[in-house]
Amino acid sequence: MQSLRKKFPVLNQCIYANTAATGLLSEDLMEWRQGHDLDYLIGGSDMKAKSFEHMPKVKETVARFFDCKPNNVALVPNFSLGLNMLLEGLDKDQNVLLLSNDYPSLNWPFETRNFPRDYVGINEYLEENILTKIKTGKFNVLALSLVQWINGIQVDLEFLKQLKKDNPELLIIADGTQFCGIQDFSFKDSGIDVLLASSYKWLLAGYGNGFVLVKDGARDRFNLKTMGNGSVDRDESKRDNVHFCKYLEPGHLDSLNFGSLQFSLEFLDNIGMQHIQAQLKKLSNTAITVFGELDLLDKSVLKREVHSTIFNIKGDGQLFKKLGKEDVVCALRGDGIRLSFHFYNTVEEIEAIAKLLTT
């Protein structure tokens, strides 16, 4: 992983502990994007026409990376737009279970549409909290982030798989924005019915691209209405025979942004998700040990068996400014300071941050 750091020039200037806000741009992706725009400069509409024809290949790459059928992949500019389009097609009498203080772009679309809903707390007993509510039999939908944006608590995927098996009529909708790119993942084998994600964080694909993955059985739960020329690939004869995922693609798909997504997935694939996952596990274990010994982590994180590489440490605006002056890039989130580490980070960087926190 050390050699990969050279591809991310920002790392020469600071300790970058802010991937949970924005993933870094690699030199490789920058060069690809420059080549794309040069082709656009000299090719104009001919180049763009060929790029539009390439979009099925992008979907195939997404499908292969996440083990999903290509026809069940929709390309969307970001998670928020994808979810809002989906919810316009979901019956408003569905009882929804959400997590308290989950990411606003997940909870708010349900709340502003006045879906009947209830909430569970995010703590060390997250899975037990969810199961207790689901056992009441009142809920049709469970919607949650796989990794929490403030404190990095990660839901147990095996728990979701068993939950779906025991409650086949429960529609499970997941936000994968803080999850996709941190470990090898099979959508096909998961308990999730619909997974949506923006790709500018852990997938390192830049802004303006995301995706929706949907299981065959889940499509019947929605009556989608979003339509446009992109839904029929500019072929009006398809107007009355639109595939489910094309309802989520009513307009043109930008070849720069979705080409960046394809490039980044292939980049991560070449590194090997098993290697990335191993590095992130090492970083997570180090951070839990180091920050735990300094009494900077909430007990809900310390008591979890598995955690992501997002941590919220105790600290205020003054400490945040101090870290900034020492060239540590992080974020104020919730009641503390959020630190997040990707494969391009090192154990030594975590230890350096800990040293700053004690001086």
C-alpha positions, 0 to 999 in steps of 0.5 A: 500500500505504501507505493500507492500513496505516491498516486495521491499527491495530497498525502505529501502535504498533510495527514488526510483523515477525511475520506468520509467527507471526500475521497482523494483524486488519484493521479491516474484518474486525473490523467484519464479525465484529461484524456477524456476531455481532450477527446471531447475537445477535438471530437465534439458530438461524435465523441459524446455519442460513442461515450453514451453507447459505452454506458452499458459497459459502465453498468457491467463494471459496477455489476461485476464489482458488487456481484449484481445483475447488470440489468439491475444497476441504475446510474444516478448522479448521487445517492440523494437523487436516486433515493428521492426518485425511488420513494416517489414510487413507493406506496405512502402507507408503508411503515418505515423503520429508520435509525435516529440521527442517520444520514439526513439524505436518508431519513429526510426523504421519508420524513418529508413524504410523511411515511408512517415511521419509527426509529431505533437508536444507534449504539452498541446494541444496534442489531438488537434494537432493530430486531426488537422493533421488527418483531412487532410486525409493524414494519414494511421497510427498513432503511439504514446506512451500512456505516454511520456517517458520524461515528462509523458504526457498521451494521452486521451484514450477516444480521441483515441477511438473516433478518431478510431470511426471517422476514422476506416481506421486509424491504431493506433499503441501504445507503452504501455511501460510507460502505462501498469501497471498504470491503469485498461485497456481494449484493446478490448474496446480501439481505439488502433489497436496494442499495444506493451509493454516491461514489466520491468517498471510499470508491474515489470516483469523484463527484457526480456519479453514483448507482442503485442496485436492486433485487428482482423481487424488490422492483414490484414494490415500486411504481416509478414515474420518473421519465425522460428521453434517457429512459428510452435511450432516445428511442420513442418506440420504447416509451411503453416498455421501460425497464425498471432501472431506466426510470432512474435514468431519465436524462443523459449520463455524463461520460466524464463522471460515470467513466470516472466511476468505471475507472475507479472501480477497475483501479480498486479491483486491480489493487484487490479488495481483499488487500484494501480490506486487510489494510483497513482492518489494521488501521481500524484496530490501531485507531480503536487501541490508540484512541481508546487508551486516550479515552476519546471514543464512545463506549458504543464503538468500543463494545462493537466486534467490528468497526469501520475506519470512521471515528468520532473522537471527543474534542471541540472547535479549539482542538479541531483548529489545533489539528488543522494547524498541524496539517491534519485534515478532518471534520467536525461532526456531531459532538466531536471530531471525525477522523476517517482513514482509507487504504492510503493512510498508515498506522504511523499517521494514526499514531502521529495524530494521537501524539498531537492529541496528548501534547 
